[in-house]
Amino acid sequence: MQAEGSGSAPRAAERDQTRRIYFTLAALIGGLVSIYFVLVPVFGFNLAFHFYLMLWITMASAFNVASGFSGYMPFGYVAFYGVGAFTTAILVQKLGFPVLAALPFSGIAGVVLGLLFAPTLRLSGIYFAIVSLALAGICRLIITNMPARITGGSFGLQLGSRAEPVLSFYVMMAVMLLALGTILWLSRSRLGKALRAVRDDAEAADMMGVNVVRVRLHGWLIAAFFPALCGGIEAWYTNVVDTETAFNTLTTAKTVIYAVAGGLGTVTGPIVGAIAMVWLDELIWRQFPRVNLLILGSATVLLVLFLPRGIVGTLLRRRPQWRRYIP
């Protein structure tokens, strides 16, 4: 008994040290990132570029919960984004809500839509992907065919004089930090471990006592909440929303590309992927505007071919000992 106790003590001390290093690095990186984004409007950096950089980091990270942690590939992910955008626009334009009061309802609308989509979680693989894409199309058709006095018809809705680019920028930063904090917590929580177990083998997880249905639903609702908030904030930032942009399938495509480029299943992967690909997209757009999508698509193909696990995923595969410190 004494030998067993003396062996467990060093392991516990090692785990505590690893945990301290892990969260110290996370706090340090989070603090530096926060300081950088806080100073963007102060020093007159490109506000629009950094706003959308934060938006894509949030979108890719939230998508990572659905795909990297839960094992789903929702091709209709834009549905949450679009519903969130229209929720904010309708509450502000038609019901006179202050924008900051309307934004939480966008997140709630995303959760409600996630609950409506929840029965599809019993599907898997390509079947789930196709059904989620179809449901996103249905959401778009429903909003398109609603009375124009509610959704603005083909012209969409304008928020009038409520645009506040700097304030919406900081709100987007707060949502990004909230999303990253949530996913950092999830990666170390019992829920995150249960999600990974269900992703790898649902039957084995069920035999071990994991409530598969509830665990999947919790992960799914987290993944639905943040893109809906992003949609609402983006509608505020641009001051206009319509079905063509709010439900554009390119939103899902970019979210998937950015998350996969960094590495699914890790906290830092979607962050690194979004930063790298957004910067690349901006650089290509400036230099080669006519062939922007062609070059970006080619770069994505090369990335998938040579780094199939993404940037961070490949790094951790080659240096597995770094998993202790890189979330």
N, C-alpha and C positions, 0 to 999 in steps of 0.2 A: 504493500500500500504506500509505503514511504517513497519507493522508487517511482511509482506511478505519479504521486503528487509532485515529486521533484521534477518530473518530465513535463507535466502539464503547465507548471508555473512559467518556464521560459517561453513556451508556445503562446501562453496568454499575454506575456509581456511583449513578445514579438508582434502579436496581432494588434495590441494597443499602440505600439510604436508605428506600425504600418498605417493604422487608422488616423493617428495624429498627423503623419506626413501627408496622407491622402487629403484630409480636409484642410490642412494648412496650405497645400498647393492649390486646392480648389478656391479657398478664400483669397489667396494672393492673386491668382489669375483673374478671378471675378472682380476683385478690387481694381486691378489695372484696367480691365476692360471697361468697368463702370466709369473710371476717371477719364478714359479716352473718349467715350461717347458723350459724357457730360460736357467736355471741352469742345466738341465738334461745332455747335452753334456759336460758342464764345469766340473761337478763332476763325470763324467764317469758312470752315471746310464745306465740302459738297454735302448739303443737308439731305437732298433727295437720295443720293447714293447710299449714305449711311443709314437713312431710314429704311430703305429696302434691304440693305444688308442685315439689319436687325430683324426685319420681317421674315426674311428667308432663313435665318438662323432659327427663329422660333418655329416656323413651319416645318423645317427639316427635323428639328429636335422632337417636335410633337409627333411627326410621322414615324420617327424612330420607335416611339412607344408602341404604335400599332404594328409595325413591321419587324423592327429589330428585337423588341422584347416579346411581342405576342405572336409573331409569325404570319401576320396577314399582309396582303398587298392591295390596299384599297385604291384602285384606279379612279374611283369617284370621290377622292378626298376633297376636291374643290367644292363639293356640296356644302361642307361646313363653313368654308370661307365665304361662299356666296350668300348663304343664309344669314351669317353674321353681319355681312355688309348691308343687306337689305333690312335687317332688324334695326340696326342703328339709324339708317336713313329714314325709315318709316316713322320710328319713334320721334326723331328730331324734326323732320319736315312736316309730318302729318299730325302728330300729337303734341308737339311743342316741348318735348323733353330737352333738358340741357344735355349736351353731348356726353359729358362725363357720367351723367346718370343713366344714359342710354347704353353705354358700352357694356356694363355688366350683363345686361339683358341679351346682348349678342352672344356672350359666353353661355348663358343659360339656354338660348335658342340652339346653340351647337350641341349642348348636352341632351336637350329634348330630341333633336334630330338623331343623335347617337342612340337614344333609347328606341326610337322608331326603327332604326336600322338594325337594332340588336338581334332580331331573329336570324339575320343573315350570318351571324357569327358561327352558326352550326355548320356552315359551309367552309371549305378550305381551298387553298391553291387557286387555280385559274377560275374556278366556279365563283368563289367569293369575289375575285377581282372583276369579273364580268358583271356580276349582279350589282356591285357597288358603283360601277360605271353607269349602268342603266338607271340606278336610283338617282344618281346625280343629274342625269338627263331629265328624269321625271321632275325633280325639284325645279330645274330651270323652266320646264314647260308650265308647271303650276304657277310659278311667279309671273311668267310671261303672259299667261292668260287670265291673271287676276285683273280686276277693274283698274283702269289707268289712274283713277283718282287715288288709288292706294299705292301702287308700285311705279306709277309714272309711264306705263306702257313702253313703247319702243324707245322713248327718249330717256327713260330712267328718271332718277330723282336727283335734284341738286339741293345741297344743304344751305344754299343762300350765302350769307356773309359770315357763316360760322367757322370758316377755315382758319385754323391757327397752327401753322406748320411747326413752329418751335415747340409749342405745348404738346401737340400730337406726337412729335419726335420723342419727347421725354416720356410720354405715356407708353409709346412703343418700347422704349428702353426698359421701363418698369415691367412690362409684360414679358419681355425677353428674359430678364433676370428671374422673374417668377417662374417661367417655364424651365429655365436651366436649373434653378434650385429644386423644383419639383422632380425633375428627371434625375438629378444628382441624388436626391433622397430615395427615389424609386430604385435606383441601381443598387442600393445597399439595404433596402427594406425587405421585409418578408414578402410583400406583394410583388416586388421585382423578381425575387428568387422564384416565387411561385409562377409568375408569368413565363420565365425562362424554362421552368420545368414543364409547364403545359405546352409551350412552343416545341420543345424537344420531343416529348412523348406524353400526350394527354392521358392515355390509358394508365401509364405508369404513375403519373402524378395523381390521378384519381385514386389509385390503389394505395398511395401513400397518405391519403386523407385530404388532398387539396380539392377545394370546391371549384372545379374547372369552370363552370358557368359563371359564377360570381367573379372569379379572378379575371376571366376574359372581359367581362362587362366593365369592371373597374378600369382596366387598362384602356379599353375602347373609349370610355367616357373622358379620360384624361386626354387621349389623342384627339377627341372631338372638340374639347373646350377651347384650346389655344388657337387653332386656325379660325374659329368663329370670332374670337377676339381680334385676331389680325385683320379679318375682313372688315370689322367695324371700325377699327382705327384707320385702316387704309381708306375707307370711304370718307372719314373725317379729314384725312390728310389731303386727298384729291378733291374733296368737296362735291363729288358726283359718284353715282353708282348706277349701273345698268346691267342687264342680264348678259350682254356680250362679254363684258370684262369680268364680272363677278363670278361667272360660271365657266370661264375659259379653261379648257382642258390643259392648256399650257401651264397653268398654275400647278396642277397635279404633276405634270411631267417635270417641271423644274424642281419641285419639292422632292420627288423621287431621285432625280439625278444628284442633287446636292447631298441628300442623305446617304445614298449609295457611294458617292465619290469619297466621302470621309470614312465611312465604315459603319454599317448598321450594328446595333447591339452594344455600342459604346456611347458614353455621354459626350466625349470630345469629338467623335467621328463626324456627326452632322455639323458641328460648329466649324471644324476644319474644312469639311467639304463645301459648306456654304460660302465661307470666306474665300477659299481658293477659286471656286467656280464663278462667284459673283464678280470678283476682281478680273478673272479671265474674260468673262462676258463683257464687262465694261471696257477692257482693253481692246478686245476684238471689235466691239461696236464702234469705238473711236477710230480705229485704223482701217477696218474693212466693213463698213456698214451694210453693204449690199450682200455680202456673203457671211454675215454674222452667224446665222443659225447653222449654215453648212460647216463652218470651222468649229463652232462650239460642239456640234454633233460629232464631228470627227474626233475632237479631243476627248469627248465622253466615251466613245468607242475604244479609243486607245487606252484610256484609264481603266475601263472594265477589263480589257484584254490583259494588260500587264499588272494591274493591281485589283484583282477581282474582289478582294476583301475591303477595298477602299484604302485610303492613305493610312489612317490610324489602325485599321484592322490588319493590314499587311505589316506595319511596324510592330504591332504587338505579337503577331505570329512569329516574326523573326527574333524578337526580344521578349519572350514570354515573362521574364522576371519583372518587366516594367508594368505588368498588369496590376501589381500591388499599388502603384502610385498614379497610374493613368486611368481615370474612370472610363 
